[in-house]
Amino acid sequence: MKRMGLMLTLAAVLLPLACKAAKKHRLSRKPVVVLDMDVVAERSLPGRAAAQYIRTVKNILHRSVEETRLAWQGREQTPEGIRAISQAQSNYQQQLALYQKKLDNEIGDIVSAAVRSWLSRNKHVAAVVPANETLGYNKTADITRQIMAEVDWYKPSFPPLPRTRANRAVL
C-alpha cells in the first residue's frame, strides 16, 4: 500500500517531466532512459530512512491504541468503550495515512530533484521515465544506480514524530 502510494507520487512527479522533455526533444534522436523507482525507494539511504521512520510512527501510534484498550479494559463492550477504542483505531489509520503521504511526498521530491540534477549533467538524454510505466526496455537504458547515487546525497526532512501520552514523558 505505501509502496503503491510512493509509486503513484513519483510517477506523478516524473511523468510531466518526461512528457515535457519528450516534447522538447521530439525531433532529435536523444535517448530515453528508465528509472526503477521501487529500487530507489527500497535501497537508497533516504528510502531506508523513510521506512525506519514509518516503522517508528506505527509503533508510537499502535502504543496509543493499546493505551486506550488498557484504559477501557473490562469496559470495552460498553458503548463508551466501543466508541473510545473505535476512535483510537480510526485515529491510528488517519494519522498513519497522513504520515505516509508526507513521506511519499518527501521521497518523491528528493527523487525528482535528483533526476533534474542528473538530466542537467546529461543533456544528451531526452527523458527519464519510470521503469514500471514502460512495456519493456533494454538494460543499457536503466539509470537506477546513477540516480540512487544522486539520491543518497540528499537528506530527507521528516515531520516530527506523533506525540502520545506514552512518549510525551520520553520526549
N, C-alpha and C positions, 0 to 999 in steps of 0.2 A: 504494500500500500504506500509506504513512504517512498519507496524507490520509484513507483509509478508517478507520484506527485513530483518528485525531483526530475524525472524524465520529462514530464509534461512542461514543467517550468523551464528546463534547459532547452527543450525543443521550441518553446515559445520565444525564447531569447535568441536562439541560434538561427531559426528558420528565416526571420526577417533579415538578419544579417546576410544569410546565404542568398536569399532572393535578391536583395539589393546588389550584392556583389555579382551575382549571375547576370542581372540585367545590365550592369555597368560593363561587364566584360563579355557580353554575348557574342560579339563578332570576333573576338580574339580566341586563340587556341590555348588559353590558360587552363591548367588542370583544376579539377575539383577534388578536394581531399575529404576524408571522413574521420570522425572522432567518435570513439566508443565511450559514451557518457557513463555507462554502467561501471566500466573500469575506472574512470576518473573519480566517480562518486565513491567507489569502494576502496580504492587503493591509494588515492592521493592523501597527503597529510591533512588538508582541510576536510576532506571527506571522512577520514577516520576520526578526526577530532569531532566532527558533527555527529557521527554515530555514537561516540562515547558520551557526548553531551546529551543526546536524546535518551540514552540509557539512564543517565543520572536524573533527568527530568522525569522519566517514567517511574523511577524508584521513589522520588520525592512525592509525586502525585499519588502513587499507589499507597504510600505510607499514610497520606491524608485520608484516603478512603478507608484504610484499615483502622485508623484512629476513630473515624465515625462509627464503624461497625462495633468497635470495642466500647465506645461511649453508649451505644444503644443495645449492648449485649443483654439478652434476657427480655428486651422490649422491642426486638427487631420486627415482630409481627404486628405491632400496634400501628395504627395509621400514621402516627407521627414518626415512628421508627422507620417505617417503609418509605415515607416521604424524605426523611433525612438521608437515608442510605442511597435512595434513588438520585437525590440531588447531588450527593457526593460523587456518585458514579458518572452522572451526566457532566458534572464539573470536570472530572478527570478526562473524559473524552474531549470536551471542548478545549480545555487548556492544552492537551496533548496535540490536538489538531492545529491549534494556533502556533505552538512552538515548532511543530514540524513544518508548517508553511513558512515561518520565519527562517528556519534553517535551509529549506529548499531555495528560498529567495536569495539568501546569502551565498550559498554554494553556486547557484545559477549566476549571480553577479560576478563571482570570482572566475568561473569558467569563461564567461562572456568576456571579461577583461583580459584573461589570458589568451583567448582566441584573437581578440583585436590586436593585442600586442604581438602575437605570433604573425598575424597577417601583415602587420606594418613592416616586419622584417623580411617577409616572404612575399614580395609583390608579384612574383610570378604565379601565384595561386589565385584562382578566381573566387573560390568559395570553400567554406568548411561546412559540411552537413553531418547531422547525426548518423552514425552507422546503422542504427535500427530503423532509420527512415528510408534506407536505400533497398533496392531489390537485390543488390549484390555489389561487390567491389573487389578490386584487386588489393592484395595486402600491401603493395607499394604505395597505395593511396592512404593508408592508415597513419595518422599523425598522433595517435593517442599518447604514445610515450613522450613525444616532444611537448605536447600540451600539458601532460602531467608534470613534467619538469618545470614548466612555466607556472602551473597552478601551485606547486609546492612552495613557491616564493611568497605567496600571499598568506596573510594571517587572517583567519576569519574572526569576525566580531559577533559573538553570540549574545542574545538578550540575557538579562540577569535570571538566575535560577528562580523558580517559583518559591514563594515563601509560605510555609505552612506552620502550624503550631509545633510540629516536631523539629523543624530545622531552624526556627527563629532563635532558639537558645544557642544553637551551634554557630549561627552566623552572627 
